[in-house]
């Protein structure tokens, strides 16, 4: 699998930078899904990750799929998918990931959320 690794600043500009990178690197048939999901995960990393750290976006291509990983070095609790009937505003990004990605998961240690899209 060929990987592209990019450091993004923990700023409000990071989701826009991530979306542009995805548009430049992802096959057209899944670019809209990839752009939306990466934007959601990078936004979460900006909002909840440690202030002094950058965000790593890793995009890997190979074997008929593309894998996206957003790594924010946070050591807090692992992100969880909110229930569909949860009335709280926001926080439903992982529900989008679950609905659109072919596979996804969260890795222990620092906060690392990944998803895969088949092509």
C-alpha positions in Angstrom: 0.0 0.0 0.0 1.4 3.4 -1.0 0.9 6.1 1.7 0.8 9.8 1.8 1.3 11.4 5.2 0.5 15.0 5.8 0.8 17.1 9.0 -2.1 19.5 9.5 -2.2 22.4 11.9 -4.6 22.1 14.8 -6.6 25.1 13.5 -9.9 25.9 11.9 -8.2 25.8 8.5 -7.2 22.1 8.9 -10.5 20.6 7.6 -10.3 22.7 4.4 -6.7 21.7 3.8 -7.6 18.0 4.3 -10.6 18.3 1.9 -8.3 19.7 -0.8 -5.7 17.0 -0.3 -8.4 14.3 -0.6 -9.8 15.9 -3.8 -6.2 15.8 -5.3 -5.5 12.2 -4.3 -8.7 10.2 -4.4 -10.4 8.4 -7.4 -13.4 10.5 -8.6 -16.0 7.8 -8.0 -15.6 8.0 -4.1 -14.2 11.5 -3.7 -17.4 13.0 -2.3 -17.7 10.4 0.4 -14.0 10.6 1.2 -14.0 14.4 1.4 -17.0 14.4 3.7 -15.7 11.8 6.1 -12.1 13.2 6.3 -13.6 16.6 7.0 -15.7 15.2 9.8 -12.7 13.4 11.4 -10.3 16.3 11.0 -12.9 18.6 12.6 -13.1 16.3 15.5 -9.3 16.2 15.9 -9.2 20.0 15.9 -12.0 20.2 18.4 -10.9 17.4 20.8 -7.2 16.8 20.2 -4.3 18.2 22.4 -3.7 21.8 21.6 0.1 21.6 21.2 0.0 18.8 18.6 -0.5 18.7 14.9 -2.9 16.3 13.2 -1.7 13.6 10.9 -3.7 12.6 7.9 -2.6 9.3 6.3 -4.0 8.2 3.0 -3.0 4.8 1.8 -3.8 3.3 -1.7 -3.7 -0.3 -2.7 -5.5 -3.6 -3.3 -8.7 -1.9 -4.6 -9.2 0.3 -1.6 -8.1 3.6 -0.1 -7.6 3.9 3.7 -7.8 7.2 5.5 -6.4 7.7 9.0 -6.8 10.8 11.1 -4.3 10.7 14.1 -4.5 13.5 16.6 -2.2 12.2 19.4 -5.0 12.7 22.0 -4.9 10.3 24.9 -8.5 10.8 26.1 -11.3 8.3 25.8 -11.8 6.6 22.4 -14.4 8.3 20.2 -17.8 6.6 20.2 -20.7 6.7 17.8 -23.7 8.5 19.3 -27.1 6.8 19.3 -29.4 7.9 16.5 -31.9 9.3 18.9 -29.3 11.3 20.9 -30.8 14.9 21.0 -27.4 16.6 21.6 -26.3 18.8 18.7 -23.3 17.7 16.7 -21.2 14.6 17.5 -22.7 12.4 14.8 -19.7 12.3 12.5 -19.0 8.6 13.3 -22.5 7.8 12.3 -21.7 9.2 8.8 -18.5 7.2 8.8 -20.4 4.1 9.7 -23.0 4.8 6.9 -20.6 5.6 4.1 -17.3 3.7 4.7 -16.8 0.1 3.7 -14.9 -0.5 6.9 -13.8 1.7 9.8 -12.4 1.6 13.3 -10.7 3.3 16.2 -7.2 2.3 17.4 -6.1 2.5 21.0 -3.2 4.6 22.3 -3.3 8.1 20.8 -6.6 8.9 19.0 -6.5 7.3 15.6 -9.7 6.9 13.6 -9.6 5.2 10.2 -12.0 4.2 7.4 -11.7 2.5 4.0 -13.4 3.0 0.8 -13.4 0.4 -1.9 -13.0 1.3 -5.6 
